[in-house]
Amino acid sequence: MAHHIPFTKMQGLGNDYVYINCFTEEIADPESLARKISDRHFGVGSDGLVLIMPSEVADIRMRMFNADGSEAQMCGNASRCVGKYAYENGLVKTNHIRLETKAGIKEISLIIEDGRVTGATVDMGKPILTSGRIPLDPIWSPRTPCLQNPLTIDGVTYALTCVSMGNPHAVLFVDDLTNLDLPHLGPLIENNPVFPERTNTEFVQILSRNEVRMRVWERGAGETLACGTGACAVCVASVLNQHCDRTIKVHLLGGDLSITWQENTDHVLMTGAAETVFDGIFLA
């Protein structure tokens, strides 16, 4: 007999996930469900699956699974959507939410207009710059912080700056984003042995001291329209490489994010939109 699972599809700058309210639903095999429900031909279609759950240490808990079924530590765009869902569905009563993730507790400040959540600012915490915690293979012997470390692929050497925002990121600065062959290069970096937990990869074009353009290859999902943790990693990498100031606008394929790396707290703040696409029932 088919299992009827209520869901809500939401997106942050086109980074779309299927959200399930696990205050009322129980998901026994989220890895398998993530693969099925994310399929854009035979499922709902998404970059992954997000479970919204009760928490013993925060206001609410999030578990996030990529489209390939692998569980991720954190997703910035999803965290804004979780905040919107929780507030608009009465799971929380305040516009300031403490969200439990596998990358720790994140503070979310909702942007509310006429009783509706239009976006949020998320305190993403401190970036992780120590190579062993990103993590990187010690055989690679990258610097700490890991700036402009060489990685050779298909005879071409790329300079990568590596940052973790609770999940691993490799940032590559380029002169032109339009002619990148991401379907070829993305998987080769993601699955390179120097990244024992694989990596997200951001390709970045510097426009000014306060503005960059970015494309992203997400671990377990491929190229997506946006990545919140990736935009945060890009801000940190841009500052460390002296390309940008500490507050930047990041232009992604799905829209813009505002990122600030605070000098006094070392925390990274991310501000962006969150939107509901539709509600439905999935027959599992």
Secondary structure as the mmCIF struct_conf table of DSSP 4:
data_model
#
loop_
_struct_conf.conf_type_id
_struct_conf.id
_struct_conf.beg_label_comp_id
_struct_conf.beg_label_asym_id
_struct_conf.beg_label_seq_id
_struct_conf.end_label_comp_id
_struct_conf.end_label_asym_id
_struct_conf.end_label_seq_id
STRN STRN1 HIS A 4 GLY A 12
TURN_TY1_P TURN_TY1_P1 LEU A 13 GLY A 14
STRN STRN2 ASN A 15 ASN A 21
TURN_TY1_P TURN_TY1_P2 CYS A 22 THR A 24
BEND BEND1 ALA A 28 ALA A 28
HELX_RH_AL_P HELX_RH_AL_P1 PRO A 30 SER A 38
TURN_TY1_P TURN_TY1_P3 ARG A 40 PHE A 42
BEND BEND2 GLY A 43 VAL A 44
BEND BEND3 ASP A 47 ASP A 47
STRN STRN3 GLY A 48 MET A 53
BEND BEND4 GLU A 56 ASP A 59
STRN STRN4 ILE A 60 ASN A 66
TURN_TY1_P TURN_TY1_P4 ALA A 67 ASP A 68
BEND BEND5 GLY A 69 GLY A 69
HELX_LH_PP_P HELX_LH_PP_P1 SER A 70 SER A 70
STRN STRN5 GLU A 71 ALA A 72
BEND BEND6 GLN A 73 GLN A 73
HELX_RH_AL_P HELX_RH_AL_P2 GLY A 76 GLU A 88
TURN_TY1_P TURN_TY1_P5 ASN A 89 GLY A 90
BEND BEND7 LEU A 91 LEU A 91
BEND BEND8 THR A 94 ASN A 95
STRN STRN6 HIS A 96 THR A 101
TURN_TY1_P TURN_TY1_P6 LYS A 102 ALA A 103
STRN STRN7 GLY A 104 GLU A 113
TURN_TY1_P TURN_TY1_P7 ASP A 114 GLY A 115
STRN STRN8 ARG A 116 ASP A 123
HELX_LH_PP_P HELX_LH_PP_P2 LYS A 126 PRO A 127
STRN STRN9 ILE A 128 ILE A 128
HELX_RH_3T_P HELX_RH_3T_P1 SER A 131 ARG A 133
TURN_TY1_P TURN_TY1_P8 ILE A 134 PRO A 135
HELX_RH_3T_P HELX_RH_3T_P2 PRO A 138 TRP A 140
BEND BEND9 THR A 144 PRO A 145
STRN STRN10 CYS A 146 ILE A 153
TURN_TY1_P TURN_TY1_P9 ASP A 154 GLY A 155
STRN STRN11 VAL A 156 SER A 164
BEND BEND10 MET A 165 ASN A 167
STRN STRN12 PRO A 168 PHE A 173
BEND BEND11 ASP A 175 ASP A 175
BEND BEND12 LEU A 177 LEU A 177
TURN_TY1_P TURN_TY1_P10 THR A 178 ASN A 179
HELX_RH_AL_P HELX_RH_AL_P3 LEU A 182 GLU A 190
TURN_TY1_P TURN_TY1_P11 ASN A 191 ASN A 191
TURN_TY1_P TURN_TY1_P12 PRO A 193 VAL A 194
TURN_TY1_P TURN_TY1_P13 PRO A 196 GLU A 197
STRN STRN13 ASN A 200 SER A 208
TURN_TY1_P TURN_TY1_P14 ARG A 209 ASN A 210
STRN STRN14 GLU A 211 GLU A 218
TURN_TY1_P TURN_TY1_P15 ARG A 219 ALA A 221
STRN STRN15 GLY A 222 THR A 224
BEND BEND13 LEU A 225 LEU A 225
HELX_RH_AL_P HELX_RH_AL_P4 GLY A 228 LEU A 240
TURN_TY1_P TURN_TY1_P16 ASN A 241 GLN A 242
BEND BEND14 HIS A 243 CYS A 244
BEND BEND15 ARG A 246 ARG A 246
STRN STRN16 THR A 247 LEU A 252
TURN_TY1_P TURN_TY1_P17 LEU A 253 GLY A 254
STRN STRN17 GLY A 255 TRP A 261
TURN_TY1_P TURN_TY1_P18 GLU A 263 THR A 265
STRN STRN18 VAL A 268 ALA A 273
STRN STRN19 GLU A 275 LEU A 283
#
